C-alpha cells in the first residue's frame, strides 16, 4: 500500500476531475459553516488542489495553504495566482514551522482521518492560533468510516485506498479540550440533503480560549 504522501501525489493527477462526493460536499460544508465567521489570516491545512483556497482568499487578507503532497500543491499553484496566498509543503505530524504565530483560523479539510495522534495536532494548532480564533474541521463522517468508507481512487492497477484512522466525534472534542478549545458548532452533511441517510461529512468549529 502507498503511504499517504505517495497516494495523494498520484491522486493529484485526477483529483479535480473524478467523481468525488466527499470532496464536493466538504467544499459546500466549509462555506456554509464559515460564511458568518470573520477572519483575516488563515492557515489552511490540506489545501489539496486548492478547492477551498480560492474561496479563503476572497475572505482573508492572507492565506498560508499547506499540503503534504507536492503533486497536490503543483495543481493548486497552477490555478491560484492570488498574491495573498502562500503555498507550503509540510508534514503536520512533525513540529510545525510556519511564519505566522497569530492566525485567526486554522482549517483541516479531509486531513485528520490520515493522522493518528490528534493530541499533537491540537497542541501545535493551539500554539499558532490567536486567543478567540477558530479551528474548522471537515471530515468523512465516522458513520461512513464504520461502514467501510475510506479515501480511495481508481488507478490502472485497481482501487488505491489511502491509509486512514477512525476518529469518533468525542475523540476530536476530548483531544481539543486538552488545549483550551471549546465546541462552537457541530454539523452533519448528507448526500442530496437526505437526512434519513448516513451522513457523509462531519464538521466541527472549535474556538480557542485562555
C-alpha positions as CSV (number, residue, x, y, z in Angstrom):
1,X,0.0,0.0,0.0
2,X,1.2,3.5,-0.8
3,X,1.8,5.9,2.1
4,X,-0.4,9.0,2.4
5,X,2.0,11.3,0.6
6,X,2.6,8.8,-2.3
7,X,-1.2,8.2,-2.6
8,X,-2.1,11.9,-2.8
9,X,0.8,12.6,-5.3
10,X,-0.7,10.0,-7.6
11,X,-4.3,11.1,-6.9
12,X,-3.5,14.7,-7.8
13,X,-3.5,13.8,-11.5
14,X,-7.2,13.1,-11.4
15,X,-8.4,14.7,-8.1
16,X,-10.2,17.6,-9.8
17,X,-11.8,15.6,-12.5
18,X,-13.0,12.3,-10.9
19,X,-16.4,11.9,-9.3
20,X,-15.9,12.6,-5.6
21,X,-19.0,13.2,-3.4
22,X,-16.9,13.6,-0.3
23,X,-14.7,16.3,-1.8
24,X,-17.7,18.2,-3.2
25,X,-19.8,18.1,-0.1
26,X,-17.0,19.2,2.2
27,X,-16.4,22.2,-0.1
28,X,-20.1,23.2,0.4
29,X,-19.9,22.5,4.1
30,X,-16.9,24.7,4.8
31,X,-18.5,27.6,3.1
32,X,-21.7,27.1,5.0
33,X,-20.0,26.9,8.4
34,X,-17.6,29.8,7.9
35,X,-19.7,32.2,6.0
36,X,-20.6,34.2,9.1
37,X,-17.1,34.0,10.7
38,X,-14.7,36.9,10.0
39,X,-11.0,36.1,9.7
40,X,-8.0,37.9,8.3
41,X,-5.3,35.3,8.4
42,X,-5.8,31.6,7.6
43,X,-3.6,28.5,8.0
44,X,-5.2,26.0,5.6
45,X,-4.0,22.5,6.3
46,X,-4.7,20.1,3.5
47,X,-5.2,22.6,0.7
48,X,-5.0,19.9,-1.9
49,X,-5.5,21.3,-5.4
50,X,-7.0,24.5,-4.0
51,X,-10.7,23.7,-3.8
52,X,-11.1,25.9,-0.8
53,X,-8.0,28.1,-1.1
54,X,-9.5,30.4,-3.7
55,X,-12.6,31.0,-1.5
56,X,-10.4,31.7,1.5
57,X,-8.5,34.3,-0.5
58,X,-11.8,36.2,-1.1
59,X,-12.4,36.4,2.7
60,X,-9.0,36.8,4.2
61,X,-6.0,39.1,3.7
62,X,-3.5,36.3,3.9
63,X,-3.8,32.5,3.4
64,X,-1.0,30.0,4.1
65,X,-2.1,27.0,2.1
66,X,-0.3,23.8,3.3
67,X,-0.2,20.3,2.0
68,X,1.9,17.1,2.4
69,X,1.7,16.3,-1.3
70,X,3.9,18.1,-3.8
71,X,1.6,16.9,-6.5
72,X,-1.5,18.4,-5.0
73,X,0.4,21.7,-4.4
74,X,1.6,21.8,-8.0
75,X,-2.1,21.8,-9.3
76,X,-3.1,24.4,-6.7
77,X,-0.3,26.7,-7.7
78,X,-1.4,26.4,-11.4
79,X,-4.9,27.5,-10.5
80,X,-4.4,30.2,-7.9
81,X,-2.3,33.2,-8.6
82,X,-3.6,35.5,-5.7
83,X,-0.8,37.4,-4.1
84,X,-2.5,36.9,-0.7
85,X,-1.9,33.1,-0.9
86,X,1.4,31.5,0.0
87,X,1.8,27.7,-0.6
88,X,4.0,25.5,1.6
89,X,4.7,21.8,1.7
90,X,4.7,20.4,5.2
91,X,4.3,17.2,7.3
92,X,2.0,18.3,10.2
93,X,2.9,15.1,12.1
94,X,6.2,16.9,12.8
95,X,6.8,20.1,14.7
96,X,5.1,22.9,12.8
97,X,7.2,25.7,11.4
98,X,5.1,28.4,9.9
99,X,5.9,32.1,9.8
100,X,2.7,33.4,11.4
101,X,2.1,32.8,15.1
102,X,-1.3,34.5,15.3
103,X,-3.7,33.0,12.8
104,X,-7.5,33.8,13.1
105,X,-8.4,30.5,11.6
106,X,-6.8,27.1,11.1
107,X,-8.7,24.7,8.8
108,X,-8.4,21.0,8.3
109,X,-10.3,19.6,5.2
110,X,-10.3,15.8,4.9
111,X,-7.0,15.7,6.7
112,X,-7.3,14.3,10.2
113,X,-8.6,10.9,9.1
114,X,-5.0,10.4,7.9
115,X,-3.5,11.4,11.3
116,X,-3.3,9.0,14.2
117,X,-2.3,11.4,17.0
118,X,-4.9,14.1,17.4
119,X,-3.4,15.4,20.6
120,X,-0.2,16.5,18.8
121,X,-2.2,18.3,16.1
122,X,-4.3,20.3,18.6
123,X,-1.2,21.1,20.6
124,X,0.5,22.6,17.6
125,X,-2.6,24.4,16.4
126,X,-3.1,26.0,19.8
127,X,0.5,27.5,19.5
128,X,-0.3,29.1,16.2
129,X,-3.8,30.3,16.8
130,X,-4.7,33.6,18.5
131,X,-7.0,33.5,21.5
132,X,-10.6,33.6,20.3
133,X,-9.5,32.1,16.9
134,X,-11.2,29.2,15.3
135,X,-10.4,25.7,14.1
136,X,-12.5,24.3,11.3
137,X,-12.6,20.5,10.8
138,X,-14.3,18.9,7.9
139,X,-14.0,15.1,7.8
140,X,-15.6,12.0,6.3
141,X,-18.2,11.2,8.9
142,X,-17.3,8.5,11.4
143,X,-20.5,6.7,10.5
144,X,-19.3,6.4,6.9
145,X,-16.0,5.1,8.2
146,X,-17.7,2.5,10.4
147,X,-19.4,1.2,7.2
148,X,-16.1,0.9,5.4
149,X,-15.8,4.3,3.8
150,X,-12.3,5.5,3.1
151,X,-10.5,7.9,0.9
152,X,-9.9,5.9,-2.3
153,X,-9.3,6.4,-6.1
154,X,-9.0,4.3,-9.2
155,X,-5.6,3.6,-10.8
156,X,-4.5,1.4,-13.7
157,X,-3.7,-1.3,-11.1
158,X,-7.1,-1.1,-9.3
159,X,-8.5,0.8,-6.4
160,X,-6.0,2.6,-4.2
161,X,-7.0,3.2,-0.6
162,X,-5.3,5.9,1.3
163,X,-4.2,5.0,4.9
164,X,-6.8,6.1,7.4
165,X,-7.6,6.1,11.1
166,X,-11.1,6.1,12.6
167,X,-11.8,9.0,15.0
168,X,-15.0,9.2,16.9
169,X,-16.7,12.6,17.3
170,X,-15.8,12.5,21.0
171,X,-12.1,11.8,20.1
172,X,-11.9,15.2,18.4
173,X,-13.7,17.0,21.1
174,X,-11.9,15.5,24.1
175,X,-8.5,16.0,22.5
176,X,-9.3,19.6,21.6
177,X,-10.4,20.3,25.2
178,X,-6.9,19.5,26.5
179,X,-5.6,22.6,24.6
180,X,-8.3,25.0,25.6
181,X,-10.6,24.6,22.7
182,X,-14.4,24.5,23.0
183,X,-17.0,23.5,20.5
184,X,-18.6,26.5,18.8
185,X,-20.6,24.4,16.3
186,X,-21.1,20.9,15.0
187,X,-22.9,19.9,11.8
188,X,-23.5,16.9,9.6
189,X,-24.0,16.9,5.9
190,X,-25.8,14.3,3.8
191,X,-25.9,13.3,0.2
192,X,-28.7,15.1,-1.6
193,X,-29.5,16.6,1.8
194,X,-31.3,13.4,2.7
195,X,-31.2,13.4,6.5
196,X,-32.6,9.9,6.7
197,X,-29.4,8.6,5.1
198,X,-26.0,8.1,6.7
199,X,-24.2,11.5,7.0
200,X,-21.2,11.9,4.7
201,X,-19.4,14.9,6.2
202,X,-18.9,15.9,9.8
203,X,-17.9,19.5,10.6
204,X,-16.6,20.8,13.9
205,X,-16.0,24.5,14.6
206,X,-13.7,24.9,17.7
207,X,-12.8,28.1,19.4
208,X,-9.6,28.8,21.4
209,X,-9.8,30.3,24.9
210,X,-7.2,31.4,27.5
